[in-house]
């Protein structure tokens, strides 16, 4: 197994290097009951997203974008990805935003787990590694070294936060004779031993390594919780580690038939640890419930990862707006006021999301770890707002497209003798039938296909349980000075 000090640092990788590295891993990935044995980049369920992700890495080497997409490492002097950059001022935050959005444009915002998400998360943990000293000095050093190792070698990371849904009580200690939720079952000279399952590693089969961090819920400090308090990172080909996939929403169709799913289907996987030994130099937490519970709140994780997500979602929503307007132009419905009202909803959504970002950046402050961090309050508001508006935007596409979203013959139909009739009967005010159907298949893939439906579910729960998030906003948003204004008003003499 490769250790973090066995790979020589190299500059930001390109797409081909990324593909070759993923193919060489030979991770234990199971799809439709069979273990994948060949190159993962050639497998029908994975090749689309791997090719798309490779284009992201290529963008780091575009001569017009290299200064935006990379920065000069203060450790090696190599140019490394901007998403690893710990911001020290407003200019760094802006650079991070622009780089995130440049990548998002390539995927129309449809890659929720593009590499910059975990790169950002790792940056927050690497710069706040001192938190882990309460577990041990070694764990803190492990985190610092891992952050440097990943950024200097530009690894692609997946992660898993969620325990299996056996019992969704606020905290549940298993009573089953068999272990279900992944936990520490042993510690020895080699490291900690993890056994059980975790959900839900998106891009589990298309990355170099997996980071396993605590679930979002706080662990109660009672007997029996210590085995669930852990954090570590291991290569995806570690012995005993298995990825079990769901059905692919890339059905092997052409980009005409499934324009989004064929390119951006991010496979979600169940992760199984069969007595996996995690070497001590890859362990960040092992058994400390207090450190486990502090990690997210004290590291700056929320502010920076949510900033990345909202920046990406602005691009995603702009793409949907462009799609809607093209549909409106195609079938000439722009004169109707109900269309104006619907499009205005989307415009308001975009401007609100941009406002959350700019407000968080404007009010950014240096945190205790010396990292310039966006203000969390606007971002907390965004986590409540976007999961509500995204399903509405999908509905608006459906309302604009109406029957046009099911009158969508395939590419094979247009290559057959039916083409003249299809071009005639499915034409629009602007295009022949084939071009109109190409557009409406894109709209269908965004709002009605398995890929599109998964996007809706993803955005509904991206940030976690919406009710718990509302409680989080309620508890963290300081309202004291507003109450004081009311008190001052009530105490004033009206004369």
N, C-alpha and C positions, 0 to 999 in steps of 0.2 A: 504494500500500500504506500502510495506517495505521501510523504510528510511535507509540511509547509516550507521547510528549508532545503528541499531537494530540487527545486525548480529555479533556474536562473531567471531573474527579473527581465522582462522584455517590455517594449512599448505597447501601447494600445493595439489590440489585434485587429486584423481585417476579417472579412467574412469567410474566406477560405480557411484561414487558421482556426476560426471557431468551428467550422464544420468538421475539419479533420480531427480536432481534439475531441469533439463529441462522439464521432465515429469510433475513435480509438478506445474509448472508455469501456465499451461492451457492458454497460450496466444491466442489471437483472430486471428487465421490463417485460411485463406480461400484457398481451393484447388479445382479446377474444379467446381466452383460454390457452394461448400459446406463448411461449417465451420467444422474444425477438432475438434472432441470432445473427442477422446480417447487419449491414450499415443502417443505423437509425435514420440517417439523412435520406435514405432511399426508400424507407418504409412509407406506404401510402398514407398512414395516419399521422405522420410526423414531417414528411418532406416539405409540405407547404409552409409551415411555420418556421422551420429551420432555414429555409431559403429566405423568407422574409426577415428573420432575425439577422441573418448574415448581411443583409443590406444595411441594417443599422450599424453594424461594426464597420462596414465599408465607408459609411458616412464620416467616420472619425478621421479618415484619410483623404477626404475631399479637399483639394487645395484651397478652395474658397471658404471652407468651414473648419479647418483644422484648429484655428485659434479659438473658435467657439466650442468645439466638441471635445477639446483636450486641454490639459494644463501641464505645466512642467513640474514633475515630481520633486519635492524638496528632499527626497531621500536618494533617488538614483539619477535624477536629471532627465529621465525618460519622459516622453509625453504620454500621459495617461488620461482616462476618460473623465470628463467634467463631472459626471454624476458621483465620482468619488471625492470631489473637492469639498473640504470643510470651509464654508463661507466665513470670511473674517469681516465683511463689510457689505453695504448695500450693492456694490458693484458685483461682488461674488454671487449674491443671491439672484441678481438679475441675469448673470451669465448662466447660472444653473437653470433658471426658468426658460431662457431662450434655447438652451441645449435640449432640455426635456421636450420642449414643444417642437423642435426640429426633428427629433426622433419620432414623436407622435404623429407628425404629418405623414411619414412614410407608411404608417399602419392605420391611418384615418382615426387614430385614437383607440383602435380596437384591441391592441395588445395591452391588457391590464397588468401583465407581469413582464413587461419589457425589462431588459437588464437594469435600467436606471432605478427601478423600484428597490430591488435588493441592494444595489450599490449604495443607494441613499441610506437605507436602513443600516447597512454595515458601517457607513461613515459615522452615523450617530453613536453606534455602540463602540466603535474603535476609539473615537475621541473622548468618550465618557467611561473608558474602561476602568477608571479609578473606583467606580461603584463596586466592581467585582473584588476589590481588595478585602471587602468584608467576608467574601467566601475564602479567598486566599490571594496572596501576592502573585502566585503562579497563574491563577486564573485571569487576573488582570493583565499580566504579561502575555498570556496566550491570546487574549482578545486583541491587544495592540499589534502583535505579530501577525495575527490572521488578517486583520484589516490591511496591513501593509502588503502581505503576501498576495491577497486577492487583487488589490488595486494595481500592484506592480506587474501582475501577470494577466490582468483583465479577464478573470474567470467569470463565467455565467453561473448564477446561483438560483436555486429554488429554495423554498422554505415550507414549513408547516407549523401552524399555530393551533390547530383545532383537534380536540379529542373526539373519538367516536361518539355518536349520538345515542348512547345506551340509555342515559337518564339525564334530562336537561335541568335537573335541580341546580341551584346556584353552585353547589359543589357536591360531587358524588364519589364516594369511595367504593370501589367495586366489591361486591360480595360474591362474585362468580368464582368458582374454583379455578377457572382459567383466566389468565391475564388478557384483558382486552385493550385498555388504554395504555400506550407506551409508558414505561416507568423504569427507574433504576432497579435492577434486580441483584446487582453485585458490584463491588469495587475490588480491584486487585492491583497487582504491580503494573499491569499493562494499561489500565484505564478503568472507565466505568462500563458496565454492561447494561444495554438497553433492550427490553423485550416488550412487544406489543405493537399496537398500530396507532397511526396518526392520520388525520385528514388535514388538509386537502392540498397536496403539493401540485400547484399549477406549473406546467412545464417540467414536471418531474423527470421526464425522459430526454429533455433537450437542453440540459445544463450540465456543468462540470461537477458541482457539489451541492449539498443540501445543508442549510442552516436550520437547526431545530431550536426554537426559542419557546419560552413559556407561552401558554395560552393567554388570551386577554384577560380572563377572569382572575381575580385575586385568590390565592390559596389561603384558606383559613389556617391559622397557626395552632393546629391541633394534631394529635397523634395520627399518623398514617399519611400525612401529606408530603413528607420529605421526599419520598421516591418520585413524586411528580414535579419536583423543583429541579430542573436541569436545563442546560443550554450547551450546545456543542455544534460543531461543523465537521462533516466528513465527505470524502469523495463519493460520487454516486455509484461507483463500482465497489464499494466496501463490502467484504464478505458478510452475508446475512441480511443485507439491505435489499428490499424488493419493492418495486413500483407496480401496482396493479391499476390498469387504466379503465376508464369508462369507454362507452362507444364513441368513436370519433364522429365529430360533426363535419369533418371533411370527407365527403362520400366518394372521393376520387373523381369528381366531376371536373369539368373545365372551368376556367375562370369566367367564361360566359355564363355557365349555369349557376355556379356558386362563387361569385366574385369576391366575397369576404371570407367565407368558410374555407375556400381552397387556399387562401393565403395566410389567414390569421387565426386558425383554429388552435387555441392553446389547450393542450390536453391536460385534464385534471386527473390526478392519481391518488390512490390510497397508498400510504407508505407503511410497510411492515418491517419491523425490526425483529429479527430472529436471533436473539441473544447476540446482538452486535456489540463488539468491543470498540469503544471510542478511546483512542489513545489520549493519555493525559495532556499532551500538548495541544489537543483540540477541545478540551473541556473548559467551559466558561462558568458554569454553575453546576454543583452536584450536591443537592440536599439542603441548601440554605433557603428556607421559605422567605425570610425577610429580603434577601437579595433578589430572589425571584419576583417578589411583589414590587420592588423598587424600580426594576430595570426600565420599564416603559416610561413611567412618570418622570424619572429623574434624568434620563439620558438625552432627552430632546427628540426621541424617536417620533412621537406623534406630530410635532410641528413640521419636521422635515419630510417625513413620508407623505403626510397629507398635502403639503405644499406640492410635492411631485405629482400626486394623484390629481389634484385640482388643476394643475397646469396641463396635464394630459387631457383631462375631461373638457377643458375649454376647446381644445383642438377637435376632440370627438364631437362636441356639440356644433361647432362650426361646420364640420363635415356634414352632419345631419341637416343643418340649415341649407347648405349648398345643394344637397340632394333634394330636399323639399322644393326649393325654388326651381330647380331644373325640371322636376315633375310638373310643377305649376305651369312653367313655360311650355313644356312639351304638349300638354293637353289643353292649354289656353283657358285656365280657370282663374287667372290673376285679377279679373274684374270683380270677383265676388267678395263681399265684406267679411263673410265667415272665414274666408281664406286669409284675409288681412289680419283678423283677430288671432287665428291660429299661429301664423308666422310671427306675429308680435309676441306671443308667449315665448317662442324660442329665442327671439332677440333679447327679451328681458332676461331669460335664463343665462344667455351668454354674458351679457353685461353684468349681471349679478355675480356670476362666477369670477369674472375678471376683477370685479370690485373686491371680492373676498381675498383674491391673491394680492392685489395691490395694497389693500389695507394691512394684510399680514406682513408684507414687506416694509411698508412705510413705518409700521410700529415695531419692527424687529429690534431685538436687543441681544447683546452678548450674553450667553448663558454661562453657568459656572465653570464650564469646560473650555471656555474661550472660543466657542463657535457662535457665530452671528445667526440667530434663530428667528424665524417668522413668528409673529404674535399668534398664539394658539386660538384666541377668541374668534376671529373671522373664519378660521379653518374649522373650528368646532361647528360654527353655523353652517358652513358648506357641507359638512358631513350629514347634517339634517336635511339640507335643501336638495342636493343632487339626487339622492335615491327616490325622492318624490317626483322630481320633474322628468327624469329620464324615461320612466314608463309612459308618461304623458307625451313626450316627444315621439316615442315609437307609435303611440296611438294616433298622433297627428299624421304620421306617414301613412298609416292604414286608412285614415279618413280621406286624405287627399287621393290616394291611389285607388281606393274602392275596388271595383271588379278588375281593374287593370293589374292588380297584384296577384290574380289567379289566372289571368289570360296570358300565361308566360310559357310558350313552347320552349323546348330546349335547343341547344346549338345543333343537335343532330337533326331536328326538324328543319332548321334553316339550311342544312346541307343536303336535304332531300328534295324530291320533286315537288314538295309542298311549298317551297320557298316563294314562288311568285304569288300564290294565294295568300300566304301569311304576310308578305310585304304589303299586299293590297288591303287586306281586311284589318290588319293590326296597325296600320299607319296612324300617325298623329298629325297635328297641325304643322309640325316641323320636320318629322322624320319618317322614313320608311319603316315598315314593321320590325325589321331586324334590329334597328338602332333603338326604337322605342322599347322593345322587349329587353334589350340589353340593359337599359336604364331601369326598367321596372323589376327585372330580376335582381339588380343591386338593391333596390328598395325592399323587395321581398326578403332578401338575405339579411337586411338590417332589422327587419321588424316581424317576420313571420316564420323563418326557417328555424331549425334546431339551433343553428349558430346564433341567430338573432334573439331567440328566446333565452338562450344561456346568457347573452349580454345583459338582458333585462334583469335576470336573477342575480347576476354578478354585481350590477350596479345597486340593486336593492340592498345587498348584504356586504358590499365591499368593505365597509368600515366596521362591520359587526352588527350585532343586534340593535335595530333602530331605537327600541325602547330604552335599552341600557345606555345608548349614546345620548338620548334625550336626558336621562338622569345625570349623565356625566356633564353635559352642558349646564344643566340646572345647578349642579353642585359647584362647578368651577367658575362660572361667570359671576364676577363681582358686581353685585347690585347695591352694595351698601351706600355708595355716594348718591345713587338715585333716590333711595329711601330718605336720605338726609335732606335732599332738596324738598321732598314732600313735607317732611317734618318742619323745615324752615318756613315753608309757605303757610302751614297750618298755625304756626306760632306768631306770624306777623300780624301786627295791628292793622286792620283794613284801612284805618285813617292815617 
